[in-house]
Amino acid sequence: MTDQPPDRILRLNTVLDRTGLSRATLYRKIQDGTFPRQVRIAARCAGWRESAVNEWMRNPMFYQVDDVRSWP
């Protein structure tokens, strides 16, 4: 068993600070499948897994989400 720290959930302002993206750019990248999707943590609350944001930051140019959903 490995002793990895638990994956934290980051809120929007923290993700924007870490990535340097604007809110509009962040949501456009999510829609295009080039940024990790949010995780629902309550009825009206969502966040991002820290590990997913860190993975995106390692190589943002070539990041792709496998299950891109089309928006209506």
N, CA, C and O atoms as a Maestro MAE file, in Angstrom:
{
 s_m_m2io_version
 :::
 2.0.0
}

f_m_ct {
 s_m_title
 :::
 protein
 m_atom[288] {
  # First column is atom index #
  i_m_mmod_type
  r_m_x_coord
  r_m_y_coord
  r_m_z_coord
  i_m_residue_number
  s_m_chain_name
  s_m_pdb_residue_name
  s_m_pdb_atom_name
  i_m_atomic_number
  :::
  1 25 0.839 -1.168 0.000 1 A "MET " " N  " 7
  2 3 0.000 0.000 0.000 1 A "MET " " CA " 6
  3 2 0.888 1.237 0.000 1 A "MET " " C  " 6
  4 15 1.852 1.327 0.760 1 A "MET " " O  " 8
  5 25 0.541 2.205 -0.882 2 A "THR " " N  " 7
  6 3 1.339 3.416 -0.949 2 A "THR " " CA " 6
  7 2 0.760 4.471 -0.016 2 A "THR " " C  " 6
  8 15 -0.431 4.467 0.295 2 A "THR " " O  " 8
  9 25 1.612 5.354 0.411 3 A "ASP " " N  " 7
  10 3 1.192 6.411 1.325 3 A "ASP " " CA " 6
  11 2 0.998 7.720 0.560 3 A "ASP " " C  " 6
  12 15 1.685 8.707 0.823 3 A "ASP " " O  " 8
  13 25 0.064 7.721 -0.379 4 A "GLN " " N  " 7
  14 3 -0.225 8.926 -1.139 4 A "GLN " " CA " 6
  15 2 -1.225 9.784 -0.373 4 A "GLN " " C  " 6
  16 15 -2.160 9.265 0.237 4 A "GLN " " O  " 8
  17 25 -1.026 11.091 -0.408 5 A "PRO " " N  " 7
  18 3 -2.000 11.956 0.260 5 A "PRO " " CA " 6
  19 2 -3.334 11.909 -0.494 5 A "PRO " " C  " 6
  20 15 -3.353 11.663 -1.700 5 A "PRO " " O  " 8
  21 25 -4.431 12.138 0.198 6 A "PRO " " N  " 7
  22 3 -5.726 12.109 -0.475 6 A "PRO " " CA " 6
  23 2 -5.829 13.236 -1.503 6 A "PRO " " C  " 6
  24 15 -5.244 14.305 -1.331 6 A "PRO " " O  " 8
  25 25 -6.572 12.980 -2.559 7 A "ASP " " N  " 7
  26 3 -6.768 13.963 -3.615 7 A "ASP " " CA " 6
  27 2 -7.690 15.065 -3.110 7 A "ASP " " C  " 6
  28 15 -8.819 14.784 -2.707 7 A "ASP " " O  " 8
  29 25 -7.238 16.297 -3.123 8 A "ARG " " N  " 7
  30 3 -8.049 17.428 -2.656 8 A "ARG " " CA " 6
  31 2 -8.962 17.914 -3.766 8 A "ARG " " C  " 6
  32 15 -8.688 17.711 -4.949 8 A "ARG " " O  " 8
  33 25 -10.046 18.555 -3.372 9 A "ILE " " N  " 7
  34 3 -10.954 19.194 -4.311 9 A "ILE " " CA " 6
  35 2 -10.664 20.691 -4.281 9 A "ILE " " C  " 6
  36 15 -10.684 21.317 -3.222 9 A "ILE " " O  " 8
  37 25 -10.395 21.254 -5.452 10 A "LEU " " N  " 7
  38 3 -10.091 22.678 -5.556 10 A "LEU " " CA " 6
  39 2 -11.321 23.427 -6.060 10 A "LEU " " C  " 6
  40 15 -12.015 22.955 -6.961 10 A "LEU " " O  " 8
  41 25 -11.585 24.578 -5.484 11 A "ARG " " N  " 7
  42 3 -12.705 25.411 -5.912 11 A "ARG " " CA " 6
  43 2 -12.258 26.316 -7.062 11 A "ARG " " C  " 6
  44 15 -11.068 26.416 -7.360 11 A "ARG " " O  " 8
  45 25 -13.208 26.958 -7.688 12 A "LEU " " N  " 7
  46 3 -12.967 27.742 -8.900 12 A "LEU " " CA " 6
  47 2 -11.856 28.775 -8.742 12 A "LEU " " C  " 6
  48 15 -10.948 28.822 -9.571 12 A "LEU " " O  " 8
  49 25 -11.903 29.596 -7.710 13 A "ASN " " N  " 7
  50 3 -10.889 30.648 -7.562 13 A "ASN " " CA " 6
  51 2 -9.483 30.086 -7.411 13 A "ASN " " C  " 6
  52 15 -8.523 30.678 -7.903 13 A "ASN " " O  " 8
  53 25 -9.355 28.966 -6.746 14 A "THR " " N  " 7
  54 3 -8.046 28.330 -6.599 14 A "THR " " CA " 6
  55 2 -7.542 27.820 -7.939 14 A "THR " " C  " 6
  56 15 -6.363 27.971 -8.260 14 A "THR " " O  " 8
  57 25 -8.430 27.215 -8.724 15 A "VAL " " N  " 7
  58 3 -8.055 26.711 -10.055 15 A "VAL " " CA " 6
  59 2 -7.643 27.878 -10.951 15 A "VAL " " C  " 6
  60 15 -6.648 27.781 -11.670 15 A "VAL " " O  " 8
  61 25 -8.384 28.965 -10.917 16 A "LEU " " N  " 7
  62 3 -8.040 30.132 -11.727 16 A "LEU " " CA " 6
  63 2 -6.690 30.708 -11.319 16 A "LEU " " C  " 6
  64 15 -5.898 31.093 -12.180 16 A "LEU " " O  " 8
  65 25 -6.416 30.771 -10.014 17 A "ASP " " N  " 7
  66 3 -5.125 31.272 -9.531 17 A "ASP " " CA " 6
  67 2 -3.975 30.379 -9.972 17 A "ASP " " C  " 6
  68 15 -2.936 30.870 -10.411 17 A "ASP " " O  " 8
  69 25 -4.161 29.071 -9.855 18 A "ARG " " N  " 7
  70 3 -3.084 28.133 -10.197 18 A "ARG " " CA " 6
  71 2 -2.798 28.092 -11.688 18 A "ARG " " C  " 6
  72 15 -1.641 27.991 -12.095 18 A "ARG " " O  " 8
  73 25 -3.843 28.169 -12.508 19 A "THR " " N  " 7
  74 3 -3.664 28.017 -13.956 19 A "THR " " CA " 6
  75 2 -3.395 29.325 -14.671 19 A "THR " " C  " 6
  76 15 -2.775 29.337 -15.735 19 A "THR " " O  " 8
  77 25 -3.857 30.435 -14.095 20 A "GLY " " N  " 7
  78 3 -3.710 31.722 -14.769 20 A "GLY " " CA " 6
  79 2 -4.741 31.944 -15.860 20 A "GLY " " C  " 6
  80 15 -4.641 32.906 -16.621 20 A "GLY " " O  " 8
  81 25 -5.731 31.066 -15.946 21 A "LEU " " N  " 7
  82 3 -6.776 31.194 -16.957 21 A "LEU " " CA " 6
  83 2 -7.882 32.119 -16.455 21 A "LEU " " C  " 6
  84 15 -8.073 32.281 -15.250 21 A "LEU " " O  " 8
  85 25 -8.602 32.719 -17.390 22 A "SER " " N  " 7
  86 3 -9.799 33.465 -17.007 22 A "SER " " CA " 6
  87 2 -10.944 32.467 -16.851 22 A "SER " " C  " 6
  88 15 -10.843 31.325 -17.301 22 A "SER " " O  " 8
  89 25 -12.012 32.893 -16.224 23 A "ARG " " N  " 7
  90 3 -13.177 32.026 -16.023 23 A "ARG " " CA " 6
  91 2 -13.745 31.578 -17.370 23 A "ARG " " C  " 6
  92 15 -14.060 30.402 -17.552 23 A "ARG " " O  " 8
  93 25 -13.877 32.510 -18.312 24 A "ALA " " N  " 7
  94 3 -14.434 32.175 -19.628 24 A "ALA " " CA " 6
  95 2 -13.550 31.173 -20.369 24 A "ALA " " C  " 6
  96 15 -14.054 30.229 -20.978 24 A "ALA " " O  " 8
  97 25 -12.237 31.377 -20.318 25 A "THR " " N  " 7
  98 3 -11.316 30.455 -20.985 25 A "THR " " CA " 6
  99 2 -11.367 29.077 -20.338 25 A "THR " " C  " 6
  100 15 -11.340 28.065 -21.039 25 A "THR " " O  " 8
  101 25 -11.438 29.025 -19.024 26 A "LEU " " N  " 7
  102 3 -11.508 27.751 -18.317 26 A "LEU " " CA " 6
  103 2 -12.725 26.951 -18.773 26 A "LEU " " C  " 6
  104 15 -12.604 25.776 -19.118 26 A "LEU " " O  " 8
  105 25 -13.897 27.588 -18.775 27 A "TYR " " N  " 7
  106 3 -15.108 26.871 -19.161 27 A "TYR " " CA " 6
  107 2 -15.119 26.522 -20.649 27 A "TYR " " C  " 6
  108 15 -15.681 25.496 -21.034 27 A "TYR " " O  " 8
  109 25 -14.510 27.354 -21.485 28 A "ARG " " N  " 7
  110 3 -14.390 27.013 -22.910 28 A "ARG " " CA " 6
  111 2 -13.500 25.783 -23.093 28 A "ARG " " C  " 6
  112 15 -13.805 24.911 -23.907 28 A "ARG " " O  " 8
  113 25 -12.409 25.714 -22.343 29 A "LYS " " N  " 7
  114 3 -11.520 24.548 -22.427 29 A "LYS " " CA " 6
  115 2 -12.230 23.281 -21.927 29 A "LYS " " C  " 6
  116 15 -12.028 22.202 -22.483 29 A "LYS " " O  " 8
  117 25 -13.051 23.406 -20.893 30 A "ILE " " N  " 7
  118 3 -13.807 22.243 -20.415 30 A "ILE " " CA " 6
  119 2 -14.744 21.765 -21.521 30 A "ILE " " C  " 6
  120 15 -14.846 20.565 -21.778 30 A "ILE " " O  " 8
  121 25 -15.423 22.699 -22.170 31 A "GLN " " N  " 7
  122 3 -16.357 22.345 -23.243 31 A "GLN " " CA " 6
  123 2 -15.628 21.696 -24.417 31 A "GLN " " C  " 6
  124 15 -16.156 20.779 -25.046 31 A "GLN " " O  " 8
  125 25 -14.421 22.167 -24.713 32 A "ASP " " N  " 7
  126 3 -13.643 21.607 -25.816 32 A "ASP " " CA " 6
  127 2 -12.951 20.299 -25.464 32 A "ASP " " C  " 6
  128 15 -12.438 19.607 -26.344 32 A "ASP " " O  " 8
  129 25 -12.934 19.959 -24.178 33 A "GLY " " N  " 7
  130 3 -12.276 18.730 -23.746 33 A "GLY " " CA " 6
  131 2 -10.794 18.888 -23.529 33 A "GLY " " C  " 6
  132 15 -10.061 17.899 -23.535 33 A "GLY " " O  " 8
  133 25 -10.327 20.126 -23.334 34 A "THR " " N  " 7
  134 3 -8.902 20.355 -23.122 34 A "THR " " CA " 6
  135 2 -8.585 20.797 -21.694 34 A "THR " " C  " 6
  136 15 -7.495 21.298 -21.421 34 A "THR " " O  " 8
  137 25 -9.536 20.610 -20.794 35 A "PHE " " N  " 7
  138 3 -9.320 20.853 -19.367 35 A "PHE " " CA " 6
  139 2 -10.206 19.872 -18.608 35 A "PHE " " C  " 6
  140 15 -11.298 19.548 -19.074 35 A "PHE " " O  " 8
  141 25 -9.756 19.390 -17.440 36 A "PRO " " N  " 7
  142 3 -10.555 18.413 -16.679 36 A "PRO " " CA " 6
  143 2 -11.928 18.960 -16.289 36 A "PRO " " C  " 6
  144 15 -12.088 20.151 -16.022 36 A "PRO " " O  " 8
  145 25 -12.906 18.066 -16.265 37 A "ARG " " N  " 7
  146 3 -14.263 18.445 -15.858 37 A "ARG " " CA " 6
  147 2 -14.357 18.569 -14.340 37 A "ARG " " C  " 6
  148 15 -13.557 17.998 -13.599 37 A "ARG " " O  " 8
  149 25 -15.350 19.326 -13.902 38 A "GLN " " N  " 7
  150 3 -15.598 19.480 -12.479 38 A "GLN " " CA " 6
  151 2 -16.165 18.189 -11.897 38 A "GLN " " C  " 6
  152 15 -16.696 17.336 -12.609 38 A "GLN " " O  " 8
  153 25 -16.033 18.079 -10.598 39 A "VAL " " N  " 7
  154 3 -16.609 16.988 -9.830 39 A "VAL " " CA " 6
  155 2 -17.714 17.581 -8.970 39 A "VAL " " C  " 6
  156 15 -17.485 18.557 -8.255 39 A "VAL " " O  " 8
  157 25 -18.894 17.013 -9.028 40 A "ARG " " N  " 7
  158 3 -20.018 17.511 -8.220 40 A "ARG " " CA " 6
  159 2 -19.784 17.084 -6.783 40 A "ARG " " C  " 6
  160 15 -19.608 15.898 -6.506 40 A "ARG " " O  " 8
  161 25 -19.781 18.059 -5.852 41 A "ILE " " N  " 7
  162 3 -19.560 17.726 -4.446 41 A "ILE " " CA " 6
  163 2 -20.775 18.025 -3.579 41 A "ILE " " C  " 6
  164 15 -20.812 17.652 -2.406 41 A "ILE " " O  " 8
  165 25 -21.766 18.697 -4.151 42 A "ALA " " N  " 7
  166 3 -23.044 18.960 -3.484 42 A "ALA " " CA " 6
  167 2 -24.039 19.376 -4.563 42 A "ALA " " C  " 6
  168 15 -23.684 19.474 -5.737 42 A "ALA " " O  " 8
  169 25 -25.271 19.617 -4.166 43 A "ALA " " N  " 7
  170 3 -26.303 19.953 -5.142 43 A "ALA " " CA " 6
  171 2 -25.935 21.191 -5.961 43 A "ALA " " C  " 6
  172 15 -26.181 21.230 -7.167 43 A "ALA " " O  " 8
  173 25 -25.355 22.190 -5.322 44 A "ARG " " N  " 7
  174 3 -25.013 23.425 -6.021 44 A "ARG " " CA " 6
  175 2 -23.539 23.775 -5.851 44 A "ARG " " C  " 6
  176 15 -23.184 24.952 -5.779 44 A "ARG " " O  " 8
  177 25 -22.693 22.774 -5.789 45 A "CYS " " N  " 7
  178 3 -21.277 22.995 -5.516 45 A "CYS " " CA " 6
  179 2 -20.436 21.996 -6.318 45 A "CYS " " C  " 6
  180 15 -20.720 20.799 -6.339 45 A "CYS " " O  " 8
  181 25 -19.414 22.509 -6.966 46 A "ALA " " N  " 7
  182 3 -18.527 21.641 -7.741 46 A "ALA " " CA " 6
  183 2 -17.091 22.107 -7.551 46 A "ALA " " C  " 6
  184 15 -16.839 23.231 -7.118 46 A "ALA " " O  " 8
  185 25 -16.169 21.239 -7.877 47 A "GLY " " N  " 7
  186 3 -14.753 21.563 -7.780 47 A "GLY " " CA " 6
  187 2 -13.965 20.673 -8.712 47 A "GLY " " C  " 6
  188 15 -14.545 19.866 -9.439 47 A "GLY " " O  " 8
  189 25 -12.667 20.806 -8.702 48 A "TRP " " N  " 7
  190 3 -11.792 20.018 -9.552 48 A "TRP " " CA " 6
  191 2 -10.853 19.201 -8.687 48 A "TRP " " C  " 6
  192 15 -10.406 19.662 -7.636 48 A "TRP " " O  " 8
  193 25 -10.557 18.000 -9.124 49 A "ARG " " N  " 7
  194 3 -9.566 17.178 -8.432 49 A "ARG " " CA " 6
  195 2 -8.193 17.818 -8.626 49 A "ARG " " C  " 6
  196 15 -7.814 18.178 -9.741 49 A "ARG " " O  " 8
  197 25 -7.464 17.953 -7.536 50 A "GLU " " N  " 7
  198 3 -6.142 18.565 -7.600 50 A "GLU " " CA " 6
  199 2 -5.222 17.781 -8.531 50 A "GLU " " C  " 6
  200 15 -4.434 18.377 -9.265 50 A "GLU " " O  " 8
  201 25 -5.311 16.475 -8.508 51 A "SER " " N  " 7
  202 3 -4.456 15.653 -9.368 51 A "SER " " CA " 6
  203 2 -4.742 15.909 -10.848 51 A "SER " " C  " 6
  204 15 -3.819 15.901 -11.662 51 A "SER " " O  " 8
  205 25 -6.009 16.135 -11.207 52 A "ALA " " N  " 7
  206 3 -6.365 16.402 -12.606 52 A "ALA " " CA " 6
  207 2 -5.831 17.768 -13.048 52 A "ALA " " C  " 6
  208 15 -5.344 17.915 -14.168 52 A "ALA " " O  " 8
  209 25 -5.926 18.758 -12.166 53 A "VAL " " N  " 7
  210 3 -5.401 20.089 -12.491 53 A "VAL " " CA " 6
  211 2 -3.882 20.027 -12.620 53 A "VAL " " C  " 6
  212 15 -3.313 20.636 -13.526 53 A "VAL " " O  " 8
  213 25 -3.225 19.300 -11.728 54 A "ASN " " N  " 7
  214 3 -1.766 19.155 -11.805 54 A "ASN " " CA " 6
  215 2 -1.352 18.450 -13.083 54 A "ASN " " C  " 6
  216 15 -0.350 18.821 -13.695 54 A "ASN " " O  " 8
  217 25 -2.105 17.439 -13.497 55 A "GLU " " N  " 7
  218 3 -1.805 16.737 -14.750 55 A "GLU " " CA " 6
  219 2 -1.934 17.690 -15.933 55 A "GLU " " C  " 6
  220 15 -1.095 17.679 -16.834 55 A "GLU " " O  " 8
  221 25 -2.976 18.510 -15.935 56 A "TRP " " N  " 7
  222 3 -3.156 19.488 -17.008 56 A "TRP " " CA " 6
  223 2 -1.982 20.471 -17.017 56 A "TRP " " C  " 6
  224 15 -1.483 20.830 -18.083 56 A "TRP " " O  " 8
  225 25 -1.542 20.904 -15.842 57 A "MET " " N  " 7
  226 3 -0.464 21.888 -15.764 57 A "MET " " CA " 6
  227 2 0.882 21.334 -16.242 57 A "MET " " C  " 6
  228 15 1.745 22.094 -16.683 57 A "MET " " O  " 8
  229 25 1.061 20.019 -16.156 58 A "ARG " " N  " 7
  230 3 2.314 19.418 -16.640 58 A "ARG " " CA " 6
  231 2 2.464 19.582 -18.147 58 A "ARG " " C  " 6
  232 15 3.576 19.760 -18.646 58 A "ARG " " O  " 8
  233 25 1.330 19.521 -18.889 59 A "ASN " " N  " 7
  234 3 1.394 19.612 -20.346 59 A "ASN " " CA " 6
  235 2 0.064 20.137 -20.892 59 A "ASN " " C  " 6
  236 15 -0.701 19.369 -21.476 59 A "ASN " " O  " 8
  237 25 -0.227 21.424 -20.714 60 A "PRO " " N  " 7
  238 3 -1.535 21.949 -21.112 60 A "PRO " " CA " 6
  239 2 -1.791 21.921 -22.615 60 A "PRO " " C  " 6
  240 15 -2.947 21.838 -23.031 60 A "PRO " " O  " 8
  241 25 -0.762 21.988 -23.430 61 A "MET " " N  " 7
  242 3 -0.957 22.011 -24.886 61 A "MET " " CA " 6
  243 2 -1.533 20.708 -25.425 61 A "MET " " C  " 6
  244 15 -2.271 20.722 -26.410 61 A "MET " " O  " 8
  245 25 -1.208 19.588 -24.796 62 A "PHE " " N  " 7
  246 3 -1.614 18.296 -25.336 62 A "PHE " " CA " 6
  247 2 -2.602 17.548 -24.460 62 A "PHE " " C  " 6
  248 15 -2.842 16.360 -24.677 62 A "PHE " " O  " 8
  249 25 -3.182 18.227 -23.469 63 A "TYR " " N  " 7
  250 3 -4.146 17.580 -22.578 63 A "TYR " " CA " 6
  251 2 -5.455 17.355 -23.325 63 A "TYR " " C  " 6
  252 15 -5.945 18.253 -24.009 63 A "TYR " " O  " 8
  253 25 -6.022 16.157 -23.196 64 A "GLN " " N  " 7
  254 3 -7.317 15.823 -23.792 64 A "GLN " " CA " 6
  255 2 -8.126 14.995 -22.816 64 A "GLN " " C  " 6
  256 15 -7.601 14.080 -22.180 64 A "GLN " " O  " 8
  257 25 -9.405 15.317 -22.698 65 A "VAL " " N  " 7
  258 3 -10.338 14.514 -21.911 65 A "VAL " " CA " 6
  259 2 -10.927 13.493 -22.862 65 A "VAL " " C  " 6
  260 15 -11.337 13.838 -23.970 65 A "VAL " " O  " 8
  261 25 -10.975 12.232 -22.438 66 A "ASP " " N  " 7
  262 3 -11.447 11.165 -23.318 66 A "ASP " " CA " 6
  263 2 -12.939 11.210 -23.579 66 A "ASP " " C  " 6
  264 15 -13.377 10.873 -24.679 66 A "ASP " " O  " 8
  265 25 -13.729 11.616 -22.600 67 A "ASP " " N  " 7
  266 3 -15.195 11.559 -22.748 67 A "ASP " " CA " 6
  267 2 -15.800 12.947 -22.895 67 A "ASP " " C  " 6
  268 15 -16.528 13.406 -22.015 67 A "ASP " " O  " 8
  269 25 -15.502 13.611 -23.996 68 A "VAL " " N  " 7
  270 3 -16.020 14.950 -24.253 68 A "VAL " " CA " 6
  271 2 -17.497 14.821 -24.599 68 A "VAL " " C  " 6
  272 15 -17.876 14.109 -25.529 68 A "VAL " " O  " 8
  273 25 -18.322 15.525 -23.831 69 A "ARG " " N  " 7
  274 3 -19.766 15.513 -24.092 69 A "ARG " " CA " 6
  275 2 -20.112 16.743 -24.909 69 A "ARG " " C  " 6
  276 15 -19.611 17.833 -24.634 69 A "ARG " " O  " 8
  277 25 -20.949 16.581 -25.893 70 A "SER " " N  " 7
  278 3 -21.357 17.737 -26.681 70 A "SER " " CA " 6
  279 2 -22.456 18.488 -25.943 70 A "SER " " C  " 6
  280 15 -23.318 17.887 -25.302 70 A "SER " " O  " 8
  281 25 -22.409 19.782 -26.043 71 A "TRP " " N  " 7
  282 3 -23.393 20.628 -25.375 71 A "TRP " " CA " 6
  283 2 -24.564 20.847 -26.336 71 A "TRP " " C  " 6
  284 15 -24.352 21.001 -27.539 71 A "TRP " " O  " 8
  285 25 -25.772 20.863 -25.829 72 A "PRO " " N  " 7
  286 3 -26.942 21.061 -26.702 72 A "PRO " " CA " 6
  287 2 -26.964 22.420 -27.358 72 A "PRO " " C  " 6
  288 15 -27.885 22.725 -28.115 72 A "PRO " " O  " 8
  :::
 }
 m_bond[287] {
  # First column is bond index #
  i_m_from
  i_m_to
  i_m_order
  :::
  1 1 2 1
  2 2 3 1
  3 3 4 2
  4 3 5 1
  5 5 6 1
  6 6 7 1
  7 7 8 2
  8 7 9 1
  9 9 10 1
  10 10 11 1
  11 11 12 2
  12 11 13 1
  13 13 14 1
  14 14 15 1
  15 15 16 2
  16 15 17 1
  17 17 18 1
  18 18 19 1
  19 19 20 2
  20 19 21 1
  21 21 22 1
  22 22 23 1
  23 23 24 2
  24 23 25 1
  25 25 26 1
  26 26 27 1
  27 27 28 2
  28 27 29 1
  29 29 30 1
  30 30 31 1
  31 31 32 2
  32 31 33 1
  33 33 34 1
  34 34 35 1
  35 35 36 2
  36 35 37 1
  37 37 38 1
  38 38 39 1
  39 39 40 2
  40 39 41 1
  41 41 42 1
  42 42 43 1
  43 43 44 2
  44 43 45 1
  45 45 46 1
  46 46 47 1
  47 47 48 2
  48 47 49 1
  49 49 50 1
  50 50 51 1
  51 51 52 2
  52 51 53 1
  53 53 54 1
  54 54 55 1
  55 55 56 2
  56 55 57 1
  57 57 58 1
  58 58 59 1
  59 59 60 2
  60 59 61 1
  61 61 62 1
  62 62 63 1
  63 63 64 2
  64 63 65 1
  65 65 66 1
  66 66 67 1
  67 67 68 2
  68 67 69 1
  69 69 70 1
  70 70 71 1
  71 71 72 2
  72 71 73 1
  73 73 74 1
  74 74 75 1
  75 75 76 2
  76 75 77 1
  77 77 78 1
  78 78 79 1
  79 79 80 2
  80 79 81 1
  81 81 82 1
  82 82 83 1
  83 83 84 2
  84 83 85 1
  85 85 86 1
  86 86 87 1
  87 87 88 2
  88 87 89 1
  89 89 90 1
  90 90 91 1
  91 91 92 2
  92 91 93 1
  93 93 94 1
  94 94 95 1
  95 95 96 2
  96 95 97 1
  97 97 98 1
  98 98 99 1
  99 99 100 2
  100 99 101 1
  101 101 102 1
  102 102 103 1
  103 103 104 2
  104 103 105 1
  105 105 106 1
  106 106 107 1
  107 107 108 2
  108 107 109 1
  109 109 110 1
  110 110 111 1
  111 111 112 2
  112 111 113 1
  113 113 114 1
  114 114 115 1
  115 115 116 2
  116 115 117 1
  117 117 118 1
  118 118 119 1
  119 119 120 2
  120 119 121 1
  121 121 122 1
  122 122 123 1
  123 123 124 2
  124 123 125 1
  125 125 126 1
  126 126 127 1
  127 127 128 2
  128 127 129 1
  129 129 130 1
  130 130 131 1
  131 131 132 2
  132 131 133 1
  133 133 134 1
  134 134 135 1
  135 135 136 2
  136 135 137 1
  137 137 138 1
  138 138 139 1
  139 139 140 2
  140 139 141 1
  141 141 142 1
  142 142 143 1
  143 143 144 2
  144 143 145 1
  145 145 146 1
  146 146 147 1
  147 147 148 2
  148 147 149 1
  149 149 150 1
  150 150 151 1
  151 151 152 2
  152 151 153 1
  153 153 154 1
  154 154 155 1
  155 155 156 2
  156 155 157 1
  157 157 158 1
  158 158 159 1
  159 159 160 2
  160 159 161 1
  161 161 162 1
  162 162 163 1
  163 163 164 2
  164 163 165 1
  165 165 166 1
  166 166 167 1
  167 167 168 2
  168 167 169 1
  169 169 170 1
  170 170 171 1
  171 171 172 2
  172 171 173 1
  173 173 174 1
  174 174 175 1
  175 175 176 2
  176 175 177 1
  177 177 178 1
  178 178 179 1
  179 179 180 2
  180 179 181 1
  181 181 182 1
  182 182 183 1
  183 183 184 2
  184 183 185 1
  185 185 186 1
  186 186 187 1
  187 187 188 2
  188 187 189 1
  189 189 190 1
  190 190 191 1
  191 191 192 2
  192 191 193 1
  193 193 194 1
  194 194 195 1
  195 195 196 2
  196 195 197 1
  197 197 198 1
  198 198 199 1
  199 199 200 2
  200 199 201 1
  201 201 202 1
  202 202 203 1
  203 203 204 2
  204 203 205 1
  205 205 206 1
  206 206 207 1
  207 207 208 2
  208 207 209 1
  209 209 210 1
  210 210 211 1
  211 211 212 2
  212 211 213 1
  213 213 214 1
  214 214 215 1
  215 215 216 2
  216 215 217 1
  217 217 218 1
  218 218 219 1
  219 219 220 2
  220 219 221 1
  221 221 222 1
  222 222 223 1
  223 223 224 2
  224 223 225 1
  225 225 226 1
  226 226 227 1
  227 227 228 2
  228 227 229 1
  229 229 230 1
  230 230 231 1
  231 231 232 2
  232 231 233 1
  233 233 234 1
  234 234 235 1
  235 235 236 2
  236 235 237 1
  237 237 238 1
  238 238 239 1
  239 239 240 2
  240 239 241 1
  241 241 242 1
  242 242 243 1
  243 243 244 2
  244 243 245 1
  245 245 246 1
  246 246 247 1
  247 247 248 2
  248 247 249 1
  249 249 250 1
  250 250 251 1
  251 251 252 2
  252 251 253 1
  253 253 254 1
  254 254 255 1
  255 255 256 2
  256 255 257 1
  257 257 258 1
  258 258 259 1
  259 259 260 2
  260 259 261 1
  261 261 262 1
  262 262 263 1
  263 263 264 2
  264 263 265 1
  265 265 266 1
  266 266 267 1
  267 267 268 2
  268 267 269 1
  269 269 270 1
  270 270 271 1
  271 271 272 2
  272 271 273 1
  273 273 274 1
  274 274 275 1
  275 275 276 2
  276 275 277 1
  277 277 278 1
  278 278 279 1
  279 279 280 2
  280 279 281 1
  281 281 282 1
  282 282 283 1
  283 283 284 2
  284 283 285 1
  285 285 286 1
  286 286 287 1
  287 287 288 2
  :::
 }
}
